[in-house]
Structures are given as C-alpha cells and as structure tokens.
Amino acid sequence: MKAFLSALTWWILAGPSLLGAAAGPSAPAPLKAQKEAEARGYIFVASRDEILARAKAEGKVRALTSLAPPTIRAMTAAFRKKYPFLDLYVEELDGQDAAQRFLLELKGGVAKGWDVAQFAADYFNDFVPFALKVDILGMAAEKILAIEEKMIDPHNRSIVALAADAGVVPYNKNLIAAEKVPDRWEDFLKPEFKGRKFIVDVRPKTQSDLVPALGLERVLDYCKKLAAQEPIWVRGGTRILTSMAAGEYALHAGIDLNAVVRVMKKDPTGSLAYKAIEPVPLRIKETQGVLKGANSPHAALLWLEFQASAEGQAIIDEHEPISASFYTPGSALEKLLRGKKFSLVDWQQQHLKQLWMAKIVEAFAFPKAERK
C-alpha cells in the first residue's frame, strides 16, 4: 500500500510534466511520439530541459548494478563531475544469488529507496513488471535522451542494455602455436584435440550463446561430440585463465573475452592470447531500468543516459574490461565484430539462456569440474 501511495504521489506531483507540458522555454516533444507513448501506457517526458529541472529538484539518485567496484568508482566520479547537483550512490549487486534475493525483496515490497536496478538476465521476465513504464526508446528516438536506440529493449521500451559479452578461444601461445588453434568451432572435434587437449567449462555460457546462429539442435549435437573429445572439465574463469597463463593448460573451448583480457593485463609472461571464432558468441548484459515507485525517476534517466554515453562506455571498456556495448561506435566489441558473423542472445532470447545451458549440460552428460 505504501509503495502504491508513493507512486501515486509522484504521479500527482509530476503530472503536468509527464503529460507533456514544457518547463520554461523548452519546446514540447513531437505530439505524435507523445501520444503514441501515452496510448501504450508509458510516461513520456516532454524535453531534456524538463528532465534536468526535475532531476535538480530530486537532488539524488540511488542505483544497483552488476558492474565491478572499480567501474562503479570511475563511473560515479565522472557522473558527479557532469551533474554536481545530484547526490549519487551506487551499490554492486552481482551474481545469481544476489539478483534472486533482490527480486524476492521487490515481490515482497521491502526493496525500498532504489531508483535504478540491474535486471539480471536469469530472471529478466520476472524483473520487468517492476520497471517504471517510461518510454526511454521513444525519448531516445526524439533525441530527448542521448541513448543509442539499439541499446533499448524494443518490446518493453524502458530497459537499457549498457554492456555486452563476447566469447573467444584463449590459448597459451608457448604451448600451442596460433596457427594450430581452431579456426572453426567444429575444429575442436578433430582427432588431434582428443584426450584432455583443451578445457571446457561445465557452465556452458559460450556454447549456449551459439544457439541463435546455429540452432539448439545443432549446438546440442556439437556439445555431445565435444564431450566425446574427453576435455578437461573446469568451472570458473579467472583462476582457470591464470593457470593457463602459468602454463598448466594450452587451450580453452570458449570463455568471455573480458575475463581473458583481465587476466592478460596481469600476466607477466605475456603467454596468454585469444582468437575470435565465427560466429562470435555474443550477448547483451547490464540491463538496467528505472524502478516503479522511484523517488528520483528523472535523475535516474540521467544516470542511465550517462552510462550509455561515449564517456560512460569508455569507462566500462577500461574497467570491466572490454564490455561496452557493441552498438557503441569505437567500443572494443564493435571493433572486434567488424566484418565478422556473430551469434547474438538479445532481448527476445536472453530469458531462454538458462534453459539452453541446462540442455547443453545434459548433452555433456553432466560432467563434474576437475578444477574451480
């Protein structure tokens, strides 16, 4: 009941603005876009000046994110420099357990004080009902918000994917020559790679990201054959990649690029390298939205916009690293994917990823990790 009254109060106070009345000299948004948004049941803020004025009145913003602490520190410092009138507080909410706990708090009505949250892919459809129906896509199209339209959920229109992951094949170049590293995913099935010659993670994120391009049945058949190659089964990223850099393993059958780059930066031997195989496995991540009942919805829009900006995306690329959206011109992933075929787990498919991984684990014959 309190949440309802809070949301109702916000609607009453902000009503004239949200119905399209301009603040001061600002011109209203195009009537057609505004009417279309309202017909869908969405809030449409009339102008950028209006967002700024109301954000100043709100004075603060509270956000949850799965971005790492170094990224949070850099991002908040840059945001505060641009918007010194806003008191920003950001807290990390990373991992399946944390996301599930927060979702339960939302459902129980006890998650208070947050304006923006990260809607974890594993529970994305469960999070969507808690997003404020503000037409971010429409406002981006009308240049009221400076956010690349492709970064916004075309169905829900109020959620933004601020980052992405690509799967690559890491290898130790002191143990295997670059020309002998597979050029195709099917190359892992060659006789010379049978018998503990490469690593496979028992949580098959990379393999599941191939489903959009190859189809589930083809991926399952491939994974059965991959398991028949008798790989070294592992679980995790950083520790395994560190072991690879130290010379314990020669080749990995697919892992997130950002994990590889993170270890490469700390590898004194310079032995760790990677190859991008087509179709490059790719998925959106860091999907954030303004929450229903937010105390500072306009400030929240500025926070989302800043993370999606060239400055915010550069911070993500530097500190995550290599995780800025592939829709951002000049980002590391955009450069990696130029001229390449890729397999994208997008807005319509990300909720299926857990099901795909479960089926792949079954195709693997439920292996147990030898190393974590």
C-alpha positions in Angstrom: 0.0 0.0 0.0 2.8 2.4 0.9 4.5 1.7 -2.5 1.2 2.5 -4.2 0.8 5.7 -2.3 4.4 6.7 -3.1 3.9 6.0 -6.8 0.6 7.9 -6.8 2.2 10.9 -5.0 4.9 11.0 -7.6 2.4 10.9 -10.4 0.4 13.8 -8.9 3.5 16.0 -8.3 5.0 15.3 -11.7 1.7 15.0 -13.6 1.9 18.3 -15.7 5.4 17.4 -16.8 4.6 13.9 -17.7 1.6 14.9 -19.8 3.9 16.9 -22.0 3.8 20.4 -20.6 7.1 22.2 -21.2 9.2 23.6 -18.4 10.1 27.2 -19.1 11.1 27.9 -22.7 11.7 24.2 -23.7 9.7 23.0 -26.7 7.4 20.1 -26.2 8.2 16.7 -27.7 6.6 15.9 -31.0 2.9 15.4 -30.4 2.7 12.1 -32.3 5.5 10.5 -30.3 4.0 11.7 -27.0 0.5 10.4 -27.9 1.8 7.1 -29.1 3.7 6.6 -25.8 0.7 7.6 -23.7 -1.5 5.2 -25.7 0.8 2.4 -24.8 0.6 3.4 -21.1 4.1 4.9 -21.0 5.3 8.1 -19.4 6.9 10.4 -21.9 8.9 13.4 -20.6 8.5 16.3 -22.9 12.0 17.7 -23.1 15.6 17.4 -21.9 15.3 20.7 -20.0 12.4 19.3 -18.2 14.3 16.2 -17.2 17.2 18.3 -15.9 15.0 20.7 -13.9 13.1 17.9 -12.2 16.4 15.9 -11.6 17.7 19.0 -9.8 14.6 19.1 -7.7 15.0 15.4 -6.8 18.7 16.0 -5.9 19.8 12.4 -5.6 19.7 9.0 -7.3 20.3 5.5 -5.8 21.2 2.6 -8.1 22.1 -1.1 -8.1 24.4 -2.5 -10.7 26.4 -5.6 -11.5 29.4 -3.5 -12.7 32.5 -4.1 -10.7 33.6 -1.8 -7.9 36.5 -0.1 -9.9 33.9 0.6 -12.7 31.4 2.0 -10.2 34.0 4.3 -8.7 35.1 5.7 -12.1 31.6 6.0 -13.3 30.2 7.8 -10.2 33.2 10.2 -10.2 32.6 11.1 -13.9 28.8 11.4 -13.4 29.2 13.7 -10.3 31.5 15.9 -12.3 28.9 16.3 -15.0 25.9 16.6 -12.6 27.3 18.1 -9.4 23.8 18.9 -8.2 23.0 15.2 -7.9 24.0 13.0 -4.9 24.7 9.6 -6.5 25.0 6.4 -4.6 25.7 3.1 -6.4 25.9 -0.4 -4.9 27.1 -3.6 -6.6 24.5 -6.4 -6.9 26.3 -9.2 -8.7 25.7 -12.9 -9.0 22.6 -15.1 -9.3 22.0 -15.3 -5.6 22.1 -11.6 -5.1 19.8 -11.0 -8.1 17.3 -13.6 -6.8 17.3 -12.1 -3.3 16.6 -8.6 -4.6 13.8 -9.9 -6.8 12.2 -11.5 -3.8 12.5 -8.2 -1.9 10.8 -6.5 -4.8 8.0 -9.0 -4.8 7.7 -8.7 -1.0 7.5 -4.9 -1.2 10.6 -4.5 1.0 13.1 -3.2 -1.5 13.0 0.5 -0.6 14.9 3.6 -1.7 16.3 2.4 -5.1 15.7 4.3 -8.3 17.6 2.1 -10.8 18.2 -1.6 -10.7 20.0 -4.1 -12.9 17.6 -6.7 -14.2 19.6 -9.9 -14.2 19.2 -12.0 -17.4 18.5 -15.1 -15.5 15.3 -13.6 -14.1 14.7 -10.8 -16.6 11.0 -11.5 -17.3 10.4 -11.6 -13.5 12.0 -8.2 -13.1 10.2 -6.4 -16.0 6.9 -5.8 -14.1 8.9 -3.8 -11.5 10.2 -1.4 -14.2 8.6 2.1 -14.4 6.8 2.3 -17.8 8.8 5.3 -19.1 9.3 5.4 -22.8 13.1 5.6 -23.0 13.0 4.3 -26.5 10.6 7.0 -27.6 12.6 9.7 -25.9 15.8 8.4 -27.4 14.2 8.5 -30.9 13.2 12.1 -30.4 16.7 13.0 -29.1 15.4 13.9 -25.7 17.7 11.3 -24.2 21.1 10.7 -25.9 21.0 6.9 -25.9 21.6 4.6 -28.9 18.2 3.2 -29.7 19.5 -0.3 -30.4 20.6 -0.5 -26.7 17.0 -0.2 -25.6 14.6 -3.1 -25.3 12.2 -2.7 -28.3 9.4 -4.6 -26.6 9.5 -3.1 -23.1 10.9 0.2 -24.2 12.1 1.2 -20.7 15.2 -1.0 -20.2 18.7 -0.3 -21.5 21.5 -2.9 -22.1 24.6 -1.0 -21.2 27.2 -3.7 -21.8 27.9 -7.0 -23.6 30.0 -10.1 -23.5 31.7 -11.9 -26.4 33.0 -15.5 -26.3 36.5 -16.2 -27.5 39.0 -19.0 -27.5 42.0 -18.3 -25.2 45.3 -20.2 -25.5 48.8 -20.3 -24.2 51.0 -19.3 -27.2 54.0 -21.0 -25.6 52.2 -24.4 -25.6 50.3 -24.2 -28.9 51.0 -22.2 -32.0 48.4 -19.7 -33.1 48.0 -21.4 -36.5 47.1 -24.7 -34.7 44.4 -23.1 -32.6 40.9 -23.9 -34.1 39.6 -21.5 -36.7 36.1 -23.0 -36.5 34.1 -24.3 -33.6 34.0 -27.7 -35.3 37.8 -27.9 -35.3 37.7 -28.8 -31.6 36.2 -32.1 -32.8 39.3 -33.1 -34.8 41.2 -36.2 -33.7 44.3 -34.2 -32.7 42.3 -32.5 -30.0 41.0 -35.7 -28.4 42.1 -36.7 -24.9 42.5 -33.8 -22.4 43.9 -31.4 -25.0 41.6 -28.5 -24.1 39.3 -27.0 -21.4 35.5 -26.9 -21.3 33.6 -25.1 -18.6 30.8 -27.1 -17.1 28.7 -23.9 -17.1 28.4 -23.5 -20.9 27.8 -19.8 -21.4 29.8 -19.6 -24.6 28.2 -22.7 -26.2 24.7 -21.5 -25.3 25.4 -18.2 -27.0 25.8 -20.1 -30.3 22.2 -21.1 -30.3 20.8 -18.0 -32.0 23.0 -18.5 -35.1 23.3 -22.3 -35.2 20.0 -23.5 -33.7 19.6 -25.5 -30.5 19.7 -29.0 -32.1 22.9 -28.3 -33.9 24.5 -26.9 -30.7 23.4 -29.9 -28.7 24.9 -32.3 -31.3 28.1 -30.3 -31.3 28.3 -30.4 -27.5 27.8 -34.1 -27.4 30.7 -34.5 -29.7 32.7 -32.0 -27.7 32.2 -34.1 -24.6 33.3 -37.2 -26.5 36.7 -35.5 -27.1 37.4 -36.1 -23.4 38.2 -32.5 -22.5 39.4 -31.2 -19.1 36.3 -30.1 -17.3 36.6 -26.9 -15.2 34.3 -24.3 -13.5 35.1 -20.6 -13.4 37.1 -18.0 -15.3 39.8 -16.0 -13.6 41.6 -18.9 -11.8 41.5 -21.2 -14.8 42.8 -18.5 -17.1 45.5 -17.6 -14.6 46.5 -21.3 -14.7 46.6 -21.2 -18.5 48.9 -18.2 -18.4 51.1 -20.1 -16.0 51.4 -23.0 -18.5 49.1 -25.6 -16.9 46.7 -25.7 -19.9 47.1 -24.9 -23.5 43.6 -24.3 -24.9 40.1 -23.3 -23.8 37.0 -24.1 -25.8 35.3 -20.8 -25.2 35.0 -18.1 -22.4 34.1 -14.5 -22.0 36.5 -12.0 -23.6 36.5 -9.6 -20.7 37.7 -12.4 -18.4 40.6 -13.2 -20.8 41.6 -9.6 -21.1 41.5 -9.1 -17.4 44.0 -11.9 -16.9 46.1 -10.9 -19.8 46.6 -7.5 -18.2 48.1 -9.2 -15.1 50.1 -11.9 -17.0 53.8 -11.1 -16.6 54.7 -13.8 -19.0 52.6 -12.5 -21.9 51.8 -16.0 -22.8 48.0 -15.8 -22.9 46.3 -14.9 -26.2 42.9 -15.4 -27.8 41.2 -16.0 -31.1 37.7 -14.9 -32.1 35.9 -17.7 -34.0 32.9 -17.1 -36.1 30.1 -16.9 -35.4 31.3 -15.0 -32.4 29.1 -15.8 -29.4 27.6 -12.6 -28.1 25.1 -11.5 -25.5 23.8 -8.3 -24.1 24.2 -7.7 -20.3 23.9 -5.0 -17.6 20.3 -4.4 -18.5 19.0 -1.6 -16.2 15.8 0.2 -15.8 14.1 2.8 -13.6 12.0 1.1 -10.8 8.4 1.7 -10.1 8.0 4.0 -7.1 11.4 5.6 -7.7 11.9 8.7 -5.6 14.1 10.2 -8.3 12.9 9.0 -11.7 14.3 11.9 -13.7 17.7 11.7 -12.1 17.6 8.0 -12.8 17.1 8.7 -16.5 20.3 10.9 -16.5 22.2 8.1 -14.8 21.1 5.6 -17.5 21.9 8.1 -20.2 25.4 8.8 -18.8 26.3 5.1 -18.7 25.2 4.8 -22.3 27.2 7.8 -23.4 30.6 7.7 -25.1 32.2 8.7 -21.8 30.4 6.0 -19.8 31.0 3.3 -22.4 34.7 4.2 -22.4 34.8 3.7 -18.6 33.1 0.2 -19.0 35.6 -0.8 -21.7 38.5 0.3 -19.5 37.5 -1.1 -16.1 35.3 -4.2 -16.8 37.2 -4.5 -19.3 36.1 -4.8 -22.9 32.4 -5.0 -22.1 31.0 -1.8 -23.6 28.0 -2.3 -25.9 28.8 -3.4 -29.4 26.3 -0.8 -30.5 28.7 1.9 -29.3 30.9 3.1 -32.2 34.6 2.6 -31.5 34.0 0.2 -28.5 36.3 -2.8 -28.2 33.5 -5.2 -29.1 32.3 -3.1 -32.0 35.8 -3.2 -33.4 36.2 -6.9 -32.8 32.9 -7.7 -34.6 33.6 -5.6 -37.7 33.2 -7.8 -40.7 32.5 -10.9 -38.6 29.4 -13.1 -38.3 28.1 -13.3 -34.7 25.5 -15.1 -32.7 23.6 -12.7 -30.5 21.5 -13.6 -27.5 19.3 -10.5 -27.5 16.3 -9.1 -25.7 13.9 -11.7 -27.1 16.2 -14.7 -26.2 18.1 -13.9 -23.0 15.4 -15.5 -20.8 16.0 -18.8 -22.7 19.7 -18.9 -21.9 19.3 -20.9 -18.6 17.2 -23.5 -20.4 19.7 -23.8 -23.2 22.6 -24.2 -20.7 20.6 -26.9 -18.9 20.1 -28.8 -22.1 23.8 -28.5 -23.0 24.9 -29.7 -19.6 22.7 -32.7 -20.3 24.4 -33.2 -23.7 27.7 -33.0 -21.9 26.5 -36.0 -19.8 26.5 -33.9 -16.5 30.3 -33.6 -16.1 31.9 -32.5 -12.8 34.6 -29.9 -12.7 38.1 -31.1 -12.0 39.3 -27.6 -11.2 37.4 -24.5 -9.9 
